[in-house]
Amino acid sequence: MIRDIRKLAKAVPFKTFNIRLSDGERIIVSDANSIAVAPEGDRIVVFTDDGEFHLVNVAQVTELVVS
């Protein structure tokens, strides 16, 4: 799953995508600059348009959906 997230984050052209978590939460990644993927390991940080951020363990990701 981390490889898929990296591919989506670096895609040219970038396409908005949703990260769905095991608790049902959906995080929208609207810009390539709004996501940071740990170079090693299994953590990502997503900054949202409203100024919040999400620290996500990739083990919680159940689905990636490109908008």
JOTA-V470726 format. One record per pair of residues at least 6 apart in sequence whose ideal C-beta (glycine too) atoms are under 8 Angstrom apart, sorted by the first residue. I is the first residue (numbers start at 1). J is the second residue. D is the distance in whole Angstrom. If there is no record, write none. Layout:
[[I/J/D] [I/J/D]]
This chain:
[[1/58/5] [1/61/5] [1/64/8] [2/37/7] [2/42/6] [2/44/8] [2/58/5] [4/64/6] [5/19/7] [5/35/8] [5/37/6] [5/44/6] [5/58/7] [5/61/7] [5/64/7] [6/37/5] [8/15/7] [8/17/5] [8/29/7] [8/64/6] [8/66/7] [9/29/7] [9/32/6] [9/35/5] [9/37/6] [10/32/7] [11/32/8] [14/31/7] [14/32/4] [15/66/5] [15/67/7] [16/28/7] [16/29/7] [16/30/5] [16/31/8] [16/66/8] [16/67/4] [17/28/8] [17/29/5] [17/64/6] [17/65/6] [17/66/5] [17/67/6] [18/26/5] [18/27/7] [18/28/6] [18/29/7] [18/63/8] [18/64/7] [18/65/4] [18/67/7] [19/26/7] [19/27/4] [19/29/6] [19/44/8] [19/46/7] [19/56/7] [19/61/6] [19/63/8] [19/64/6] [20/26/5] [20/27/8] [20/61/7] [20/62/5] [20/63/4] [20/64/8] [20/65/7] [21/27/7] [21/56/7] [21/60/5] [21/61/6] [21/62/6] [22/60/5] [22/61/8] [22/62/5] [23/60/7] [27/46/5] [27/48/7] [27/54/5] [27/56/7] [28/48/7] [28/49/8] [28/67/8] [29/35/5] [29/46/6] [30/49/6] [34/46/6] [34/47/5] [34/48/7] [34/49/8] [35/44/6] [35/45/7] [35/46/5] [35/47/8] [36/44/7] [36/45/5] [36/46/8] [37/44/5] [38/44/7] [42/57/6] [42/58/4] [42/59/6] [43/55/7] [43/56/7] [43/57/6] [43/58/7] [44/55/8] [44/56/5] [44/58/6] [45/53/6] [45/54/7] [45/55/6] [45/56/7] [46/53/7] [46/54/5] [46/56/7] [47/53/5] [48/54/7]]
